[in-house]
């Protein structure tokens, strides 16, 4: 079952994984047993499994490895810090440096607090908004994912549960979530404004992925959302766990020119190491100050590993890499090349396909009409899309066959994008279908 050095060998790794992991994954992939790889190493934009098979990585740790797997500068910074102590559960030299960097970079960030993941960051943003406003309800958008807490998942999976703004609780694991969560259609400003007006007295926050999975915001949508929330005294939260440091140095706030009240971060910030952060205006962030512990609007916020010096050292190194001249134009060019190549290949598909995305993010969906919201995405041929993505895995492309997005990194080159397009074309020529 294993080599003499204790490493996993090729003896039935898929069934071993299924034996110990629900669904044969650590979440979401839903691969059949014969396609489940057990990964051993990653370099740049390639990963290798325990059988020695190499894959072109188009997942990049769900986007957290924006600077590439095992980036030498990130690894060196983290290793140097680990020798000085991996965690103190307190403000440390690296976390202070990182906080100063983030507050100088992010438009909404006057103060910041570190947690261990993007899930915690969005959860804390919501708790801060609720206590600061004294209101209970939250508005989110259909199909968005905001982390593993109930509000982050409700409304993401199954579609509409009756008439909007009623939320679909499927997958949330929280009976009664419908009471305090409302749902609006992304890119539909008129409907969203109507929901805001109808529930203004009870809405604490609106949380939005500025780039909704791979769907760009329609012109004026985020600006209208900013104006509407400000008019009704509702806290606007940007979930920048994906968009942060990816679309621009200051993320979606810079890319789309809209500044929220609070924002959540994770993924690319850590250079592949686990990290989370939330930031916002000083008056909102002060509700987590321990000096206000006796006050009714105080929000408890403490994280054992949040702001640990190893992850913060890795984050500082990653931000240095991303700050180099030409990085963001290159990421945009790589993303545009990927979308163009996919359109070229999919033009020959037996049914129309849409190519989505912005910056170094992309995805395709089989649909006869342009997709601008979750209902459009759900109406696409999901079965065909999944079959094609599973065949890409068979042909040496590592990706998440749930199909929400493909991630590029600084380690990808034009040749890697052309390789992906070649594999995609092979799948289509092989006649992969429903």
C-alpha positions in Angstrom: 0.0 0.0 0.0 2.9 2.4 0.5 6.5 2.8 -0.3 9.3 2.1 2.2 9.6 5.8 2.9 6.0 6.0 3.8 4.8 7.8 0.7 1.6 6.8 -1.0 1.9 4.6 -4.1 -0.5 4.0 -6.9 -2.4 1.2 -5.2 -6.0 2.2 -5.5 -5.6 5.8 -4.3 -9.2 6.8 -5.4 -10.9 4.1 -3.2 -8.5 5.0 -0.3 -9.7 8.6 -0.5 -13.3 7.6 -0.7 -12.9 5.4 2.3 -11.8 8.3 4.5 -13.2 11.5 2.9 -16.9 12.2 2.4 -17.5 12.3 -1.3 -13.8 11.5 -1.9 -12.7 15.1 -1.5 -12.1 17.9 1.0 -15.0 19.7 -0.5 -16.7 20.4 -3.8 -14.7 18.5 -6.5 -17.1 15.4 -6.8 -14.7 13.4 -8.9 -15.4 9.8 -9.7 -13.0 7.4 -8.0 -11.0 6.7 -11.1 -10.1 10.4 -11.5 -9.3 11.3 -7.9 -5.7 12.3 -7.7 -3.7 12.4 -4.5 -1.4 15.4 -5.0 2.2 15.3 -3.8 3.8 18.5 -5.1 3.3 21.7 -7.0 5.6 24.0 -8.8 4.6 27.0 -10.8 1.4 26.1 -12.6 1.9 22.3 -12.4 0.9 19.7 -9.8 2.0 16.1 -9.6 0.2 13.2 -8.0 1.4 10.2 -6.1 1.5 8.2 -9.3 4.0 10.7 -10.7 1.4 12.1 -13.2 1.8 15.8 -13.9 -1.2 18.1 -14.5 -1.6 21.6 -15.8 -3.2 23.3 -12.9 -6.2 25.5 -13.8 -7.5 25.6 -10.2 -4.4 26.9 -8.4 -5.6 26.0 -5.0 -9.0 27.7 -5.8 -7.0 30.8 -6.7 -4.9 31.1 -3.5 -1.7 30.4 -5.4 -1.9 33.5 -7.6 1.9 33.9 -7.5 2.3 30.2 -8.4 2.8 27.0 -6.4 5.9 27.1 -4.2 6.9 30.6 -5.2 10.5 30.9 -4.1 10.1 34.3 -2.5 7.0 33.3 -0.6 8.6 30.0 0.6 11.8 31.7 1.6 9.9 34.4 3.6 7.6 31.8 5.3 10.6 29.5 6.1 12.6 32.3 7.6 9.7 33.3 9.8 8.9 29.7 10.9 12.3 29.4 12.4 11.4 32.4 14.6 8.0 31.0 15.7 5.0 29.9 13.8 2.3 31.5 15.9 1.9 33.8 18.9 -1.9 34.5 18.8 -1.0 38.1 19.2 0.0 41.2 17.2 3.5 40.4 15.8 6.0 42.2 13.6 4.8 40.6 10.4 1.1 41.1 11.1 1.7 44.8 11.9 3.6 45.3 8.7 0.9 43.5 6.7 -1.9 45.6 8.3 0.0 48.8 7.4 0.4 47.6 3.9 -3.3 46.7 3.5 -4.6 49.9 4.9 -2.3 51.9 2.6 -3.5 49.8 -0.4 -7.3 49.2 0.0 -9.7 52.2 -0.4 -12.1 51.1 2.3 -9.5 49.9 4.8 -8.9 52.3 7.7 -8.6 49.4 10.2 -8.1 45.7 9.7 -8.3 42.5 11.6 -6.9 39.1 10.7 -8.6 35.7 10.8 -7.6 32.3 9.3 -9.8 32.1 6.2 -12.1 33.9 3.9 -15.1 32.2 5.5 -14.3 33.8 8.8 -13.7 37.2 7.1 -17.1 37.3 5.5 -18.8 36.0 8.7 -17.1 38.8 10.8 -18.1 41.4 8.2 -21.8 40.4 8.6 -21.6 40.3 12.4 -20.0 43.8 12.5 -22.7 45.1 10.2 -25.5 43.6 12.3 -24.3 45.0 15.5 -23.3 48.4 14.1 -26.8 48.9 12.6 -28.8 47.1 15.2 -30.6 45.3 12.4 -30.8 41.6 11.6 -31.4 41.0 7.9 -28.8 40.5 5.2 -29.3 40.7 1.4 -27.1 38.5 -0.8 -27.3 37.6 -4.5 -28.4 34.4 -6.1 -25.6 31.8 -6.7 -22.9 33.7 -4.8 -20.6 31.9 -2.4 -19.5 33.7 0.7 -17.9 31.0 2.8 -19.0 27.9 4.8 -21.3 29.7 7.3 -25.0 29.5 6.6 -25.4 32.9 5.1 -22.5 32.2 2.8 -24.1 29.1 1.3 -27.8 29.8 1.4 -29.1 30.8 -2.1 -26.0 29.2 -3.8 -27.0 25.8 -5.0 -30.5 24.8 -6.0 -32.0 28.0 -7.4 -35.1 29.9 -6.3 -37.3 28.7 -3.5 -40.5 30.6 -4.3 -40.5 34.3 -5.1 -37.6 36.6 -4.5 -36.4 37.8 -2.1 -37.0 34.5 -0.3 -33.8 32.6 0.1 -33.3 28.9 -0.8 -31.8 27.2 2.3 -30.5 24.2 0.4 -27.0 23.3 1.6 -26.9 25.8 4.4 -27.4 23.3 7.3 -29.3 26.0 9.2 -33.0 25.6 9.6 -34.7 29.0 9.8 -32.1 30.8 7.7 -35.0 32.2 5.6 -36.0 34.5 8.5 -33.0 36.8 8.2 -31.6 36.3 4.7 -33.0 37.9 1.5 -31.8 37.2 -2.1 -31.7 39.4 -5.1 -30.7 38.7 -8.7 -27.2 39.8 -9.6 -27.0 42.6 -12.2 -30.7 43.5 -11.8 -30.5 46.9 -10.1 -34.2 47.7 -10.3 -35.2 44.6 -8.5 -32.4 45.0 -5.9 -33.4 48.6 -5.3 -37.0 47.6 -4.7 -35.9 45.0 -2.2 -33.7 47.5 -0.4 -36.6 50.0 -0.2 -39.1 47.4 1.0 -36.8 46.1 3.8 -34.7 49.2 4.6 -35.7 49.3 8.2 -34.5 45.7 8.9 -31.6 45.3 6.6 -28.1 45.5 8.2 -26.0 44.6 5.2 -25.8 43.8 1.5 -22.9 41.4 0.7 -21.8 41.0 -2.9 -19.0 39.4 -4.9 -18.2 42.3 -7.2 -17.2 39.8 -9.8 -20.1 37.3 -9.2 -18.3 33.9 -9.7 -17.2 34.7 -13.3 -20.0 37.2 -14.2 -18.8 40.8 -14.5 -21.0 43.5 -13.0 -23.2 45.3 -15.5 -22.4 49.0 -16.1 -23.7 51.0 -13.1 -24.8 48.0 -11.1 -22.2 48.3 -8.3 -22.5 52.1 -8.3 -26.2 51.8 -7.9 -25.8 49.3 -5.1 -23.4 51.7 -3.4 -25.9 54.6 -3.7 -28.9 52.5 -2.6 -27.2 51.1 0.5 -25.9 54.6 1.5 -29.4 56.1 1.1 -30.9 53.5 3.5 -28.1 53.4 6.0 -27.3 49.8 5.0 -23.7 48.5 5.3 -22.2 47.5 1.9 -19.8 44.5 2.1 -17.6 43.5 -0.8 -16.6 39.8 -0.6 -13.1 40.2 -2.2 -11.8 36.8 -1.2 -11.5 36.0 -4.9 -11.2 39.5 -6.4 -8.8 40.9 -3.8 -5.2 41.5 -5.2 -6.3 39.6 -8.3 -8.1 42.1 -10.5 -5.9 45.0 -9.5 -3.5 45.9 -6.7 -6.6 47.1 -4.7 -8.9 44.4 -6.1 -12.4 45.0 -7.3 -12.6 48.4 -5.5 -9.9 49.6 -7.9 -11.1 47.7 -10.9 -14.7 48.8 -10.8 -14.3 52.1 -9.0 -16.7 51.5 -6.1 -15.7 51.7 -2.4 -17.7 49.5 0.1 -18.0 50.0 3.9 -16.4 46.6 4.7 -14.4 44.1 2.7 -13.3 40.5 3.2 -10.1 38.9 2.0 -8.3 35.5 1.8 -7.0 33.3 -1.0 -4.4 35.2 -3.1 -3.4 37.3 -0.1 -1.5 34.4 1.5 0.5 33.4 -1.5 -0.8 29.8 -1.0 -0.7 30.0 2.8 -3.9 30.1 4.8 -5.0 33.6 5.7 -8.1 35.8 6.1 -8.7 39.5 6.8 -11.5 41.9 7.0 -11.2 45.6 6.8 -13.3 48.8 6.7 -14.0 52.2 8.0 -12.7 53.0 11.5 -16.1 53.6 13.0 -17.4 50.2 11.8 -14.3 48.3 12.8 -14.3 49.8 16.2 -17.2 47.6 17.2 -14.7 44.7 17.6 -12.4 46.8 19.9 -12.1 45.0 23.3 -12.3 48.5 24.9 -16.0 48.5 24.0 -16.6 45.0 25.5 -19.3 46.3 27.9 -21.2 48.2 25.2 -24.3 46.7 23.5 -22.9 46.9 20.0 -19.6 45.1 20.8 -18.7 42.1 18.5 -16.4 39.4 19.8 -13.6 38.8 17.3 -10.5 36.7 18.1 -8.6 34.1 16.1 -6.0 31.7 17.4 -4.2 31.5 14.1 -5.4 34.7 12.5 -2.4 37.0 11.7 0.1 34.3 12.5 3.6 35.5 11.5 4.2 32.7 8.9 1.1 33.4 6.9 1.7 37.2 7.2 5.3 36.8 6.1 4.1 34.8 3.1 1.5 37.5 2.4 4.0 40.3 2.5 6.2 38.4 0.0 3.3 37.7 -2.3 2.3 41.4 -2.3 5.9 42.3 -3.2 5.7 39.9 -6.1 2.4 41.4 -7.2 3.7 44.9 -6.9 6.4 44.4 -9.5 6.0 46.5 -12.7 3.8 45.0 -15.4 2.2 42.3 -13.2 -1.5 43.3 -13.5 -1.3 44.0 -17.2 0.2 40.6 -17.7 -2.5 38.9 -15.6 -5.2 40.7 -17.6 -3.5 39.7 -20.9 -3.3 36.1 -19.8 -7.0 36.1 -18.9 -8.0 37.6 -22.2 -5.8 35.1 -24.1 -7.5 32.3 -22.3 -11.0 33.6 -23.0 -10.1 34.2 -26.7 -8.6 30.7 -27.1 -11.7 29.1 -25.5 -14.0 31.1 -27.8 -12.0 29.9 -30.8 -12.2 26.3 -29.7 -15.8 26.3 -28.6 -16.9 27.9 -31.8 -16.8 24.4 -33.3 -18.8 22.9 -30.4 -22.2 21.2 -31.4 -24.1 23.8 -29.3 -23.4 27.5 -28.6 -21.1 28.2 -25.7 -20.5 31.4 -23.6 -17.1 32.4 -22.3 -17.2 34.4 -19.0 -14.7 36.2 -16.8 -12.6 39.2 -16.0 -8.9 39.5 -15.2 -7.1 36.2 -14.7 -10.5 34.3 -14.3 -12.5 32.5 -16.9 -15.1 29.8 -17.5 -17.3 28.5 -20.3 -20.9 27.4 -20.3 -23.1 25.8 -22.9 -26.0 28.2 -23.5 -27.9 29.7 -26.4 -28.0 33.2 -24.7 -25.6 35.5 -23.0 -25.2 34.8 -19.2 -25.4 37.7 -16.8 -26.9 36.3 -13.7 -27.3 33.0 -11.7 -30.5 32.0 -13.5 -28.7 32.3 -16.8 -25.9 30.1 -15.5 -28.3 27.5 -14.1 -30.1 27.4 -17.5 -26.9 26.4 -19.2 -26.2 22.8 -20.1 -24.5 21.8 -16.8 -24.3 18.1 -17.7 -22.4 18.7 -20.9 -20.1 21.2 -19.1 -19.3 18.8 -16.4 -18.6 15.9 -18.8 -16.2 18.1 -20.8 -14.4 19.2 -17.6 -14.1 15.6 -16.4 -12.5 14.7 -19.7 -10.1 17.6 -19.3 -9.0 16.0 -16.0 -8.5 12.7 -17.8 -6.2 14.5 -20.3 -4.0 16.0 -17.6 -5.7 19.3 -16.7 -6.4 19.7 -13.0 -9.5 21.8 -12.3 -12.7 21.8 -10.3 -15.5 20.2 -12.4 -18.2 22.1 -10.6 -17.2 24.7 -13.2 -17.6 28.0 -11.4 -14.2 29.3 -12.6 -10.7 28.6 -14.0 -7.9 30.4 -12.2 -4.7 31.6 -13.9 -1.5 32.6 -12.0 1.7 34.5 -12.7 3.3 31.1 -13.2 1.2 30.5 -16.3 2.7 31.3 -19.7 1.0 31.7 -23.1 2.2 28.2 -24.0 0.2 26.8 -21.0 -2.9 28.6 -22.2 -2.4 27.1 -25.6 -1.9 23.7 -24.1 -5.2 24.0 -22.2 -6.9 25.1 -25.5 -5.4 22.0 -27.2 -6.8 19.7 -24.5 -10.2 21.4 -24.7 -10.2 20.8 -28.5 -9.2 17.2 -28.1 -12.2 16.7 -25.7 -14.6 18.2 -28.3 -13.2 16.2 -31.1 -13.5 13.0 -29.0 -17.2 13.7 -28.9 -17.6 14.2 -25.1 -21.3 14.8 -24.5 -24.1 14.4 -22.1 
